[in-house]
Amino acid sequence: MAQSGKGRLNYRCPSCFLRDLDIDMFFDKDKNEYYCIRCQFTGTEDKVLEMNEMVRTRYKAMMQRFEKFDFD
C-alpha cells in the first residue's frame, strides 16, 4: 500500500495480515502506539515489528522454486 501521512511509517496490521488482509495501521501520538481501524489490535512499534516478523515465516519459501520432490 502507498505511504500516506498517517504516522511515522505505515506498518501492516499483523492480526489482519494473518488473515490475508493488507491493512495499514494508524499511529496515536498521545499513546505512542499503533492501532488498526479494522480489528482491535494495538501495540508499540517493537511489538508490531515482532509480530510482523512472525507472519513472514508463512512466506519463507515464496521465492524458492521446488523442482525435486523425494517423498519416498
Phi and psi restraints in degrees (value plus and minus 20) as a CYANA .aco file:
   2 ALA   PHI     -94.6   -54.6
   2 ALA   PSI     127.6   167.6
   3 GLN   PHI     -96.7   -56.7
   3 GLN   PSI     107.6   147.6
   4 SER   PHI    -142.2  -102.2
   4 SER   PSI    -195.1  -155.1
   5 GLY   PHI    -106.7   -66.7
   5 GLY   PSI      21.2    61.2
   6 LYS   PHI    -103.2   -63.2
   6 LYS   PSI     -45.9    -5.9
   7 GLY   PHI    -195.2  -155.2
   7 GLY   PSI    -179.6  -139.6
   8 ARG   PHI     -84.3   -44.3
   8 ARG   PSI     -75.3   -35.3
   9 LEU   PHI    -158.7  -118.7
   9 LEU   PSI     129.5   169.5
  10 ASN   PHI    -107.2   -67.2
  10 ASN   PSI     104.6   144.6
  11 TYR   PHI    -132.5   -92.5
  11 TYR   PSI     128.6   168.6
  12 ARG   PHI    -100.6   -60.6
  12 ARG   PSI     116.8   156.8
  13 CYS   PHI     -88.7   -48.7
  13 CYS   PSI      99.8   139.8
  14 PRO   PHI     -86.8   -46.8
  14 PRO   PSI     -53.2   -13.2
  15 SER   PHI     -87.4   -47.4
  15 SER   PSI     -64.4   -24.4
  16 CYS   PHI     -91.0   -51.0
  16 CYS   PSI     -57.1   -17.1
  17 PHE   PHI     -86.7   -46.7
  17 PHE   PSI     -48.7    -8.7
  18 LEU   PHI     -82.6   -42.6
  18 LEU   PSI     -46.0    -6.0
  19 ARG   PHI    -119.9   -79.9
  19 ARG   PSI       0.1    40.1
  20 ASP   PHI      42.7    82.7
  20 ASP   PSI      15.4    55.4
  21 LEU   PHI    -133.5   -93.5
  21 LEU   PSI     110.8   150.8
  22 ASP   PHI    -120.2   -80.2
  22 ASP   PSI      68.8   108.8
  23 ILE   PHI    -135.9   -95.9
  23 ILE   PSI     108.2   148.2
  24 ASP   PHI     -96.9   -56.9
  24 ASP   PSI     129.1   169.1
  25 MET   PHI    -117.6   -77.6
  25 MET   PSI     133.7   173.7
  26 PHE   PHI    -121.9   -81.9
  26 PHE   PSI     134.1   174.1
  27 PHE   PHI    -128.2   -88.2
  27 PHE   PSI     108.9   148.9
  28 ASP   PHI    -120.4   -80.4
  28 ASP   PSI      90.9   130.9
  29 LYS   PHI     -87.6   -47.6
  29 LYS   PSI     -54.0   -14.0
  30 ASP   PHI     -86.1   -46.1
  30 ASP   PSI     -63.4   -23.4
  31 LYS   PHI    -112.6   -72.6
  31 LYS   PSI     -29.6    10.4
  32 ASN   PHI      35.7    75.7
  32 ASN   PSI      28.0    68.0
  33 GLU   PHI    -167.6  -127.6
  33 GLU   PSI     142.5   182.5
  34 TYR   PHI    -117.6   -77.6
  34 TYR   PSI     129.9   169.9
  35 TYR   PHI    -163.9  -123.9
  35 TYR   PSI     133.9   173.9
  36 CYS   PHI    -123.5   -83.5
  36 CYS   PSI     117.5   157.5
  37 ILE   PHI    -104.4   -64.4
  37 ILE   PSI     -30.6     9.4
  38 ARG   PHI    -115.9   -75.9
  38 ARG   PSI     -54.9   -14.9
  39 CYS   PHI    -145.7  -105.7
  39 CYS   PSI    -191.7  -151.7
  40 GLN   PHI    -111.9   -71.9
  40 GLN   PSI     -14.2    25.8
  41 PHE   PHI     -89.5   -49.5
  41 PHE   PSI     110.9   150.9
  42 THR   PHI    -157.8  -117.8
  42 THR   PSI     131.0   171.0
  43 GLY   PHI    -199.9  -159.9
  43 GLY   PSI     143.7   183.7
  44 THR   PHI     -92.8   -52.8
  44 THR   PSI     150.6   190.6
  45 GLU   PHI     -81.2   -41.2
  45 GLU   PSI     -60.1   -20.1
  46 ASP   PHI     -82.9   -42.9
  46 ASP   PSI     -61.3   -21.3
  47 LYS   PHI     -86.9   -46.9
  47 LYS   PSI     -60.6   -20.6
  48 VAL   PHI     -83.8   -43.8
  48 VAL   PSI     -64.8   -24.8
  49 LEU   PHI     -84.5   -44.5
  49 LEU   PSI     -59.4   -19.4
  50 GLU   PHI     -84.0   -44.0
  50 GLU   PSI     -65.0   -25.0
  51 MET   PHI     -91.2   -51.2
  51 MET   PSI     -54.2   -14.2
  52 ASN   PHI     -87.5   -47.5
  52 ASN   PSI     -50.8   -10.8
  53 GLU   PHI     -87.8   -47.8
  53 GLU   PSI     -56.1   -16.1
  54 MET   PHI     -84.2   -44.2
  54 MET   PSI     -58.1   -18.1
  55 VAL   PHI     -86.8   -46.8
  55 VAL   PSI     -53.2   -13.2
  56 ARG   PHI     -84.0   -44.0
  56 ARG   PSI     -41.1    -1.1
  57 THR   PHI     -82.9   -42.9
  57 THR   PSI     -44.2    -4.2
  58 ARG   PHI     -83.0   -43.0
  58 ARG   PSI     -52.6   -12.6
  59 TYR   PHI    -130.0   -90.0
  59 TYR   PSI       6.7    46.7
  60 LYS   PHI     -77.7   -37.7
  60 LYS   PSI     -64.7   -24.7
  61 ALA   PHI    -123.3   -83.3
  61 ALA   PSI       4.4    44.4
  62 MET   PHI     -82.4   -42.4
  62 MET   PSI     -57.5   -17.5
  63 MET   PHI    -116.1   -76.1
  63 MET   PSI     -12.1    27.9
  64 GLN   PHI    -119.5   -79.5
  64 GLN   PSI     115.2   155.2
  65 ARG   PHI    -118.3   -78.3
  65 ARG   PSI     108.1   148.1
  66 PHE   PHI    -120.3   -80.3
  66 PHE   PSI      98.3   138.3
  67 GLU   PHI    -133.9   -93.9
  67 GLU   PSI     -39.6     0.4
  68 LYS   PHI    -142.3  -102.3
  68 LYS   PSI     108.3   148.3
  69 PHE   PHI    -142.1  -102.1
  69 PHE   PSI      78.9   118.9
  70 ASP   PHI    -124.5   -84.5
  70 ASP   PSI      73.4   113.4
  71 PHE   PHI    -123.6   -83.6
  71 PHE   PSI     -19.9    20.1
